[in-house]
Amino acid sequence: MSKTTEHIHPFEPDMLSVEDALERILGSLRPNELQNENILDTLGLILGEKIYAPFDMPQVADSAMDGYAVRYQDVSEANQNTPTLLSVIGEISAGEVPSISIKSKTAVKIMTGAIIPKGANAVVPFELTDELIRKGNLDQQNEIGILTTVGEGNNIRPAGENFQAGDLILDINTLLRPAEIGVLATIGKSEVKVVRRPIIGILATGNELAQLGHQLDPGEIYDSNTYSIASAIKNVGAIPKIIGIAKDTFQDTEKKILSGLNTDILISSAGVSKGDYDMVKDVMSKHGAIDFWSIRMRPAKPLAFGMLSKENGELIPLIGLPGNPVSAMVAFEEFCRPAILKLMGRTNFERPVIEATLMDAIHNHDSRRVFARVIVSRTNNGFEAKLTGAQGSNLLTSMSKANGLAICPEDVKMLDVGALVKVKMIDWPEDTLL
């Protein structure tokens, strides 16, 4: 890190640190209740029950290879020069219950996953026999030449190798990934209790905003925040609920906010600064309480957080993001993403943080924590971080080019070229980090 620690301005007293703001938000939330879900709908959710094995897996010993089930004693002297010949007395496919037994000097052709017949204690893979030589000659297919020795139990998966009846195979609070969902399917469990997936309301505000598909009038811009935020919500694993666009009047903002109270968190964008048309805070004050509305960070200084009261007394958190698109996305990353994960029962909210060498300087002119958009790439000497261009909070393309946020601390005036910087990785694309 740069050794420069000059303070440019004293901290504004009403601004919270990033850590304090996040602590207040997370401290107001509790994980959602449990509900039963089909296992295909549980990816990324937290398991709400202990899962015990109802049976051994495999239930009986089966073959790990396509080959021949044999007695290992019968092939103790087999080699490629002098194959051991065994009589082939049958064939067993996966799912078939064998009725034959292996006796001395006999073998059974067997497929992967098929039940090991009685008397067999090893499997010789096809490629270690002379089967290919015999394949075209029907007269020679009643015996097989074994080209190698095998040990007892070779290529046999014993009963209960994966798990045994009564074993705890998935504990409560386990994150369900594809492998865990596969384990549930292995024991035939089609539904499972999980922490409910949250529904997150999204409200955009601003007279200048237009819906997609609308022909822009002079002074209008398309509503991009709704779509970037909704996509980020999906990426976390929650369900976005788009409420729409509120005009910059108290009445319309109030109406739209109250229509979003049937969600787990309501996220708005714009309307939380000090302007005459910033109505979100006014509605929050009337229908609940504002906890804070200013954070010592750049971008995303104006961010409102508080609780809205429903008619039944239930409280719904509202996180009011700034209106500039980059500010909204950075604020979502720092505060909304951890909040949603907590509702989902997660306890680890952190993105991977790496150290990288700066290829461009980061300037901090007002003693706020700077989150600079960078593209991180791997080099022979580690990681390098390069700014994605101009860092204005209106420049959404600078966010689309970034895979990380380089962090300049509040008390550092500048991180110069060549300095080591901590980078929060918001993406990990293979083409830059292989």
N, C-alpha and C positions, 0 to 999 in steps of 0.2 A: 504494500500500500504506500501511497505517497505520504511523506512525513509532514506535508502541509496541513496544519490544523487551525489556521486562522479563522476566527468567527467573523462573518461578514456583518451580520445584524444579530441583536439579541432575539431569542425566541419570542414569538408572540404568545402572551400568556394564555390565550383561549384555545391554542392549538394543542391537541393531544399528540403524543408520539404514536407511531405505527403500532407498537406493542401494546400500549394502553388502550388504544381504540379497539384492537382485535380482542383483547382480554374482556372488555366491556361487552362486545357483541357476543362472544362465545359464552360468557358467564350468564347471559340471559336465555340461553337455549338449552333444551334437553332433547335427547334422541327421540325420534318418533316411536309410536307404539308398534307392537308386532302384528303381523298378519300372515295368513297362508298365501303362498304364491306357487304357481307352476314353476318347476325348476328352470324352464327356458326363460322365465321372466325375472330371474334372480341374479343375473350377472352383475357383479359390482356391488351387491348388497351384503349386509352383515347377517350371518346366521343367528337365529334367535332361539335355538334349541341344541341340545347335545344329540349327536347321531351315533347310535350303536349298531354294530354289524349284526344282522339277524341270522347270518349263516357264515360258514367258512368260505373263503374265496382264494383259490379255486375250491369248489365243494369236494372234488376228488382230484387225485393226481392226474395231470394231463401233459401232453407233449408240447415242448417249446419249439419243436422243429418239424418240418416235413421230413420223414425218413423211415426208419425201420425200428420197431420196438424189439429188443433182444434181451437175453441174459448176458450180462457183461462177462460172466465166466466163460461163455462159449466163444468169445472173440479175443481172448487174452493173448493169442499169438498171431492175430491178424496183422498183415502189412500189405503194401502195394505189390510186392513181388510174389507173396504167397497168400492170396485172399482166403479167408475162412468162408466156406460155403454153408449157407443155412437154408432150410426149406421154408418157403413162404406159404403160410397156412391161412392167410386172409388179409383183409384190408379194413381199416377203421377210419371213418371221417369224423369231423367235428360235429358234435350233437348226437352221435350214435353211441348207444350203450353196448359195449362189446360182450359177446357171448362165448368167445374163444379164449383159451389160455395158452400162454407160452410154455413150451416144454423144452428140454434139452435139444440143441441144434435146430431150433425153429425160430422164425421171425414173422412179424406182422407188419405190413405196410401201414403207416400211420400219418395222419395230417396234423398240422399245428392246431392245438386246442383240443384234440381228440383225447378221450379217456384212455389211460394206460391199461392194457389188458392184464389180467392176473398172470403172475409168473415173470413178467418183464421188469427189469430194473435199470434199463438204460435205453436211450434212443440214439441210433447212428444216423446222421444227416444223409440225405440222398447223395450229396456230392462226395461222400466218403465211402460210397459203394460202387459197384460196377453196373449200376442200373442202366446208364445210358448205352452201354455196350449191349445189354440184353433187350433193350426196349423194342427193337425191331424184330425180335425173334420170339414168337409165342411159345415155342418149345422150351425156351430158357427162362421164362418168367415165373416158373414154379420154384425157383431158388434164387438166391442173391449172394454175391460175393462181397464180404465186408473187408475194407481196405485198411482198417485202423483198429487199434484197441480203444476201449472206452472204460471210464470208471463207473462205479456204482452210482446211480442217480443222475448221470450225465444227461442233459437236455430234457430232464423231467421236472416239471413244476409241481412241487408237493402240495397236497391239500392244505389250505390255510396259510400259504406262503404270503399272500397279500394282506389278509387279515383273518381273524378267527371270530366265530360267533361270540358276541358279548363285548368285543373290543370297541373302545371309543375311537371312532374313525374321523369324526369332525367335531370339534369342540364348539361350544357357544361362542359367539363373537368372532367367528372365522369369516374372513372376506371370501366371498364366493367368486372364484375365477373359473375358467373353463375346466381345469383339472378337478376342482371340488364338485362342480356340477356333474362331471363324468362319474365321480365316486358315488354321488347320490343315485345316478342312473344305474350304476353297477349293482346296487342293492334293491333296485326296483322302486325307489322312492320318487314319485312324480310331483309331490307337493312338499313344501317345507316352510317352517316359520322363519320369517326374516323381518328386519326393521323396515318399516314401510318406506317406499320411495317417495320423497317429498315432492309436492307440487309448488312451483315457484312462479308467482305472478310477475309480469313485466309490464311496466307502464312508461311510455315515453311522454314527455311534455314539451310544448313549444308551439307557438303560432306558425312558425316557419316550417314545421315538419309536414311532409306529404307521404301518403301511403304509396307503396310500390305499385306501379301500373297507372298512377295518376300523372297526367301531363303537368309538368312543373310550371307554375306561374312565377312571375318575377318575384325574387326574394325568397322563394321556397327551396328547400332541400329535402332529399329523401331521408326517411327515418332508417338510419343504419344501425343505431344502437340496439333497437329491439332484436335485430337479427343476429348481431354479434353476441349479445347477452344470451339470447335463447339458445344459440349454438354452444356457448360456453356451459350453460346449464345442462344441456344434453351430454356434453363431454364429461361432466362430473358424474352423471348418472341419475340426475333428477329429471322431472317432467316440467317443461316450460308451459306457462299459460299466458298467452298474449292478451292483454287487456285492451290495448289500442293507444291512441294519442290523445292527450288532454290538452285543450287550449289553455292559454295563460290567463285564465280567470279562476277565481276562487271556486265558483260554482261548478265549473266543469272539472277542475282538478279534484274537488271533493267528491263529486259523483263518480268519477273513474276510480279513485282510491277506494271508496266504500264498496264498489263492485268487485274489488279484488281481495276482500277480506276472507274469502273461502279458500285461501291458499296457506301454505306453511310459512313462507316469507314473501313479502311484496318488495320487489326491486323497482325503483323508479330511476329515470335518468333526466337530468337537468332540473331546474326549479329549486335548487338548494343553496344558491349563493346569496348575495346581498342585493340583488336587483329588484326593481319595482314589480317585475312580473314573475318572480320566483315564489310560487304559491305552495310548494310541497310542504315546507316547514310550517306555514300557517295552518294547513289542514291537519298536520300532525299535532300541532298545539291544541287544536279544537277537539280532536278525536282521540287524543292519547297524550303522550309526553315525548319531548325530544331529549335524548341523552347527551348527544354532542353533534357538532356540525362542522368541525374544522380539524384537519390533521396536518402534521408537520411533514409533508411529503410533496414531491413534484414528479409527475403530474398527480392530480386528484386531491388537491388541498380541500376543496369544499365537498364534504361527504356527510350526510345527515343520517343519524341512527336514532331510532326510538321505537316505542310500542304504540300500536293502535288498539283501541278497545272495541270489541264486538258487543252487540246488544246483550249477549249472555254473559258478558264480563271476561270472556276469553281474550287474551292478548296476542296480537299478531305483530311480529317484528317487521319494520320497514327500513330498508337500507336505500337511502337516496343518493344515487351516484351522480357525479358531475355530468354535464351535457356534452363536453368535448369527447369525441369517440375514443381517443387513446386514453384519456383520463378515466372514462367509464370502464374500459377493459382492464387497465391497471388496478383500479379500485376493486373491480370484481375479483381479480386474481388475488389480491391481498386480503379481502374481507369477505366477499360473498362466497367464494369457493370454500374456505374453511367453515363458514357457517352452515352451508349446505351439507358438507361432509359430516359435521357434528350431528345434524338432524338424521343422517343416515347411519348413525352409530359408529362412525369412524373415530379413531383417537389420534391418528397420525395425519396431520394436515399439510406436512411440509413437502415442497417440491425439492428435487435434488439441487444442491448448491455446490458449485465447483469454483476453483480459482483459475482465472485466465489472465493472460497478458494483454493489456489494453493496446490496441492499434491506433486509437484516436483518444484525445483528451476528453474528459468529462468535467465540465465547469459547474460549480455550485455557487450561485451568486446571492442566495438568500437564506442560507442555513436551514434548508429543508433536506430530508433524505431524498436523493435523486434516484429514480428508477429509469435508467437509460436503455433504450431498445438496442439490442446488439444481436449480431449473428456470430455464433461460436463455432469454431472449426478446430479440428484436431491437427496438431503438427507433430514433428518428431520430438519437439521439446515440451509438449503438453498442449494446452488449449490457448487459442487466441480469440479475443473478442473485438469485433469491429462494429462501430456505430452503423445503423441502417440508414443513415442520412440525417437530415434536419430533424430536430427533436420536438417540434411544435406539437401540442396536444391535439391539434386538429388534423394531423397528418396520419390518417389511419394506415396508409400504405407503409409507413415506417414500422408499424406493428405487424403488418402481414409479412414483412421480410425478416422479422426477428424470431429467434428461438430461445432467447433469454433476456432477462432484465439485469443489467449490471448495476450494482448498488454503490452509490457514493454516500458515505455517512454525512449526517447533519453538520458535523464540526470540521469537515474537510472542504477547503475552498476549491481544490482541483485535484483530480487524479490525472497525472500526465501520461503521455505515451510511454509504454514500457512498464508502467506500474502493474502490480498484481491486483486484481479486482475480484470480488465475490460476485458470482453470477447465479441468479435463480433461474433454473432451466424450466421454461414453460413448455418447451417441446424438445424432442430429442431425435431430429430427423436423421435417418441413416446416411443420407448423402453428405452430411457435413461432419458426422462424428464417427464414421467407420475407421 
